[in-house]
Amino acid sequence: MSAPNEEGPWLHARDVSITYGGGDVVHQAEIVLSPGRVTALVGPNGSGKSTLLRGIARLQRLRTGAVALRDGRDAGDLDARSFAREVAMLSQSRPTPVGVTVRDAVEFGRHPHRSRWRGHDPQGAERVEHALRLTRLTDRASDMIDELSGGQLQRVWIASALAQDTDVLLLDEPTNHLDLRYQVEVLELVRELADDHGIAVGAVLHDLNQAAALADRVVVLSRGRVVADGEPARAMRSELLSEVFEIDVVVDHDTDDRVPRVHVPRQLLRRRAATANA
């Protein structure tokens, strides 16, 4: 991983359209991931958040558009191994293999750096140890991953992505299915990776308050289109979010820590409860 460079983004996706099931589910979207900054993608189910992230990660074919890396190279011109040295992707869910240790799982992330024929990877051991330290898994390195809690397992997958030694980390709903404690731990780890190690992070998040607290930049999607992009206080507005999510949403910008707070009016909850009990 390289030191932060504020001269330009480390990943810039432009004019991205993605077709799925006969129609475009992402329409001419643009997203910029910068060093040392976290960009959160938010929006309702079916808005195209995960599809856009998968398209950036080359897991979904782009109908239009291109993804440029920080040196100006078109990601589409790279082979799979070369691209995996630049961008790491942590998908929403993955099978948990049986009989695999934490260290073994983290070492899987070194595959793009190994010689095709001999498996030579002179920096592999050092990068694996570094990833274990960053995710606070050194003491669990010999444990079997199928015996870990959900939060610990998520840290293993993040460590495996870090072992790829990339500048860009893509996370698709990293707190999904985790209890509150592990959600906070994962989000704190993501923030640390950006702040202390200069990684450019793009993360799909469902929880709007988590996105506001975590991200430097929020991209709001609706029906496959980017409808807002900026700092949380600018991108997350009551009128916009109410329209996007089709429900009354209040965003409080008068907070001491300058992080907007999103909530649904209590009277709306009471009204719905009363209707359900009628």
C-alpha positions as CSV (number, residue, x, y, z in Angstrom):
1,M,0.0,0.0,0.0
2,S,1.2,3.4,-0.9
3,A,1.3,6.6,1.1
4,P,-1.7,8.9,0.5
5,N,-1.4,11.2,-2.6
6,E,-3.9,14.0,-2.7
7,E,-3.1,14.9,-6.3
8,G,-5.9,12.9,-7.6
9,P,-8.3,9.9,-7.1
10,W,-7.0,6.3,-6.9
11,L,-10.1,5.1,-8.7
12,H,-12.5,7.1,-11.0
13,A,-15.5,5.4,-12.6
14,R,-17.2,7.5,-15.3
15,D,-20.4,7.2,-17.3
16,V,-21.0,3.7,-15.9
17,S,-24.1,1.9,-17.1
18,I,-24.8,-1.7,-16.3
19,T,-27.5,-3.9,-17.8
20,Y,-29.2,-6.7,-15.9
21,G,-32.3,-8.6,-16.8
22,G,-33.0,-6.8,-20.0
23,G,-32.6,-3.2,-18.8
24,D,-30.1,-0.8,-17.3
25,V,-30.0,-1.0,-13.5
26,V,-27.2,1.6,-13.3
27,H,-27.4,4.7,-15.5
28,Q,-24.3,6.8,-16.4
29,A,-23.0,6.8,-12.8
30,E,-19.8,8.4,-11.7
31,I,-17.9,7.6,-8.5
32,V,-14.5,8.9,-7.2
33,L,-12.4,7.1,-4.6
34,S,-9.6,9.1,-3.1
35,P,-6.7,8.2,-0.9
36,G,-7.3,8.1,2.8
37,R,-11.1,8.8,2.4
38,V,-14.2,6.6,2.8
39,T,-16.9,6.9,0.2
40,A,-20.3,5.4,1.2
41,L,-22.9,4.4,-1.4
42,V,-26.5,4.5,0.0
43,G,-29.9,4.1,-1.4
44,P,-33.0,1.8,-1.1
45,N,-33.0,-1.8,-2.2
46,G,-32.8,-2.1,-5.9
47,S,-31.2,1.4,-6.4
48,G,-28.0,-0.1,-7.9
49,K,-25.5,0.3,-5.1
50,S,-24.1,-3.2,-5.0
51,T,-24.3,-3.5,-8.8
52,L,-22.3,-0.4,-9.3
53,L,-19.7,-1.6,-6.8
54,R,-19.5,-5.0,-8.6
55,G,-19.1,-3.2,-11.9
56,I,-16.2,-1.2,-10.5
57,A,-14.7,-4.5,-9.2
58,R,-15.1,-6.1,-12.7
59,L,-17.5,-8.6,-11.3
60,Q,-20.3,-7.2,-13.5
61,R,-19.9,-6.2,-17.1
62,L,-20.2,-2.5,-17.9
63,R,-22.4,-1.6,-20.8
64,T,-20.9,1.9,-21.0
65,G,-18.2,3.7,-19.1
66,A,-14.7,3.1,-17.9
67,V,-12.8,2.7,-14.6
68,A,-9.5,4.6,-14.4
69,L,-6.9,3.8,-11.8
70,R,-4.7,6.5,-10.2
71,D,-1.9,6.3,-12.8
72,G,-4.5,6.8,-15.6
73,R,-4.6,3.2,-16.7
74,D,-8.0,1.9,-17.8
75,A,-8.9,-1.0,-15.5
76,G,-10.5,-2.8,-18.4
77,D,-7.0,-3.1,-20.1
78,L,-5.6,-5.2,-17.1
79,D,-5.7,-8.9,-16.8
80,A,-7.4,-10.3,-13.7
81,R,-4.2,-10.8,-11.7
82,S,-3.0,-7.3,-12.4
83,F,-6.3,-5.7,-11.5
84,A,-6.4,-7.7,-8.2
85,R,-3.1,-6.0,-7.3
86,E,-4.8,-2.6,-7.6
87,V,-8.3,-3.2,-6.2
88,A,-9.6,-5.6,-3.5
89,M,-13.3,-6.4,-3.2
90,L,-15.1,-7.8,-0.1
91,S,-18.4,-9.2,-1.3
92,Q,-21.6,-9.2,0.8
93,S,-21.4,-12.9,1.6
94,R,-19.1,-15.8,0.9
95,P,-19.0,-19.4,2.0
96,T,-16.9,-20.3,5.1
97,P,-14.6,-23.2,4.3
98,V,-14.1,-25.9,6.9
99,G,-10.7,-26.8,8.2
100,V,-9.0,-23.5,7.2
101,T,-7.1,-21.4,9.7
102,V,-7.2,-17.7,10.0
103,R,-3.7,-17.4,8.6
104,D,-4.6,-19.7,5.6
105,A,-7.6,-17.5,4.8
106,V,-5.6,-14.3,4.9
107,E,-2.9,-15.9,2.7
108,F,-5.5,-16.5,0.0
109,G,-5.3,-12.7,-0.6
110,R,-1.7,-13.1,-1.8
111,H,-2.7,-15.1,-4.9
112,P,-2.4,-12.1,-7.3
113,H,1.2,-11.6,-6.2
114,R,2.4,-15.1,-6.5
115,S,4.4,-16.3,-9.5
116,R,2.1,-18.1,-11.9
117,W,4.2,-21.3,-12.0
118,R,6.3,-21.4,-8.8
119,G,4.1,-19.5,-6.3
120,H,7.1,-17.2,-5.5
121,D,6.0,-14.3,-3.3
122,P,8.9,-12.7,-1.5
123,Q,6.8,-10.2,0.4
124,G,4.0,-12.5,1.1
125,A,4.7,-13.5,4.7
126,E,5.4,-9.9,5.7
127,R,2.1,-8.6,4.1
128,V,0.1,-11.4,5.7
129,E,1.5,-10.6,9.2
130,H,0.8,-6.9,8.5
131,A,-2.8,-7.7,7.6
132,L,-3.2,-9.8,10.7
133,R,-1.9,-7.0,12.9
134,L,-4.1,-4.3,11.3
135,T,-7.2,-6.4,11.9
136,R,-6.1,-7.5,15.4
137,L,-6.1,-11.2,14.5
138,T,-2.5,-12.1,15.3
139,D,-3.5,-14.0,18.4
140,R,-6.2,-15.9,16.4
141,A,-4.0,-16.8,13.4
142,S,-4.0,-20.6,14.2
143,D,-7.8,-20.7,14.9
144,M,-10.2,-22.4,12.5
145,I,-12.3,-19.8,10.7
146,D,-15.5,-21.9,11.0
147,E,-15.2,-21.5,14.7
148,L,-15.2,-17.7,14.7
149,S,-18.0,-15.3,15.5
150,G,-19.5,-13.3,12.6
151,G,-17.6,-10.2,13.5
152,Q,-14.3,-12.0,13.8
153,L,-14.9,-13.7,10.5
154,Q,-15.6,-10.4,8.8
155,R,-12.2,-9.2,10.1
156,V,-10.6,-12.2,8.5
157,W,-12.1,-11.4,5.1
158,I,-11.0,-7.8,5.5
159,A,-7.5,-9.0,6.4
160,S,-7.5,-11.2,3.3
161,A,-8.4,-8.2,1.2
162,L,-5.6,-6.2,2.8
163,A,-3.1,-8.9,2.1
164,Q,-3.7,-8.2,-1.6
165,D,-1.7,-5.0,-0.8
166,T,-3.9,-2.8,-2.9
167,D,-4.6,0.9,-2.6
168,V,-8.4,0.6,-3.1
169,L,-10.8,-1.5,-1.0
170,L,-14.4,-2.1,-2.0
171,L,-16.8,-3.3,0.7
172,D,-20.4,-4.5,-0.1
173,E,-22.4,-4.1,3.1
174,P,-19.6,-5.0,5.5
175,T,-21.8,-4.8,8.6
176,N,-24.6,-7.0,7.2
177,H,-25.8,-9.7,9.7
178,L,-23.5,-8.5,12.5
179,D,-24.7,-7.4,15.9
180,L,-24.2,-3.9,17.1
181,R,-20.8,-4.5,18.8
182,Y,-19.3,-6.1,15.7
183,Q,-20.8,-3.5,13.4
184,V,-19.0,-0.8,15.3
185,E,-15.7,-2.7,15.3
186,V,-15.8,-3.2,11.6
187,L,-16.6,0.4,10.9
188,E,-13.9,1.6,13.2
189,L,-11.4,-0.7,11.4
190,V,-12.5,0.7,8.0
191,R,-12.0,4.2,9.3
192,E,-8.6,3.3,10.6
193,L,-7.5,1.8,7.3
194,A,-8.4,5.1,5.6
195,D,-7.0,7.5,8.2
196,D,-3.8,5.6,9.2
197,H,-2.9,3.7,6.1
198,G,-4.2,5.9,3.2
199,I,-6.5,3.3,1.7
200,A,-9.2,4.6,-0.6
201,V,-12.4,2.9,0.5
202,G,-15.8,2.5,-1.2
203,A,-18.5,0.9,0.9
204,V,-22.1,0.1,0.3
205,L,-24.1,0.7,3.5
206,H,-27.7,0.3,4.4
207,D,-27.7,2.2,7.6
208,L,-27.8,5.9,6.8
209,N,-26.4,7.0,10.2
210,Q,-23.5,4.6,9.9
211,A,-22.8,6.2,6.5
212,A,-23.0,9.7,7.8
213,A,-20.7,8.9,10.8
214,L,-18.1,6.8,8.8
215,A,-17.8,8.5,5.4
216,D,-16.0,11.5,4.1
217,R,-18.2,11.4,1.0
218,V,-21.7,10.0,0.5
219,V,-23.1,8.9,-2.9
220,V,-26.9,8.6,-2.9
221,L,-28.4,6.4,-5.6
222,S,-32.0,6.1,-6.7
223,R,-33.3,3.8,-9.5
224,G,-29.8,3.3,-10.8
225,R,-28.8,7.0,-10.9
226,V,-26.6,9.1,-8.7
227,V,-28.8,11.8,-7.3
228,A,-26.4,13.3,-4.7
229,D,-22.6,13.1,-4.2
230,G,-20.7,15.1,-1.5
231,E,-19.9,15.4,2.1
232,P,-22.5,13.8,4.3
233,A,-24.0,17.2,5.5
234,R,-24.4,18.2,1.8
235,A,-25.5,14.9,0.3
236,M,-27.9,13.8,3.0
237,R,-30.9,16.2,3.0
238,S,-34.4,15.5,4.4
239,E,-36.2,16.4,1.1
240,L,-33.9,14.3,-1.0
241,L,-33.9,11.2,1.3
242,S,-37.6,11.4,1.7
243,E,-38.1,11.3,-2.0
244,V,-35.5,8.6,-2.6
245,F,-36.8,6.3,0.2
246,E,-40.4,7.2,-0.3
247,I,-41.0,7.8,3.4
248,D,-40.8,10.8,5.6
249,V,-37.2,11.3,6.7
250,V,-35.8,14.0,9.0
251,V,-32.1,14.8,8.9
252,D,-30.8,16.8,11.8
253,H,-27.8,18.9,10.8
254,D,-27.5,20.8,14.1
255,T,-25.3,18.3,15.9
256,D,-22.1,19.2,17.9
257,D,-20.0,16.7,15.9
258,R,-21.3,18.0,12.6
259,V,-22.4,14.6,11.6
260,P,-26.0,14.6,10.3
261,R,-28.5,12.4,12.1
262,V,-31.2,10.6,10.1
263,H,-34.4,9.5,11.8
264,V,-38.1,8.7,11.0
265,P,-40.5,11.0,12.9
266,R,-41.8,9.3,16.0
267,Q,-45.4,10.2,15.2
268,L,-45.1,8.4,11.9
269,L,-44.1,5.2,13.7
270,R,-47.0,5.6,16.1
271,R,-49.4,6.2,13.2
272,R,-48.2,3.1,11.5
273,A,-48.5,1.1,14.7
274,A,-52.0,2.3,15.2
275,T,-52.9,1.4,11.7
276,A,-51.5,-2.1,12.1
277,N,-53.5,-2.6,15.3
278,A,-56.8,-1.3,13.9
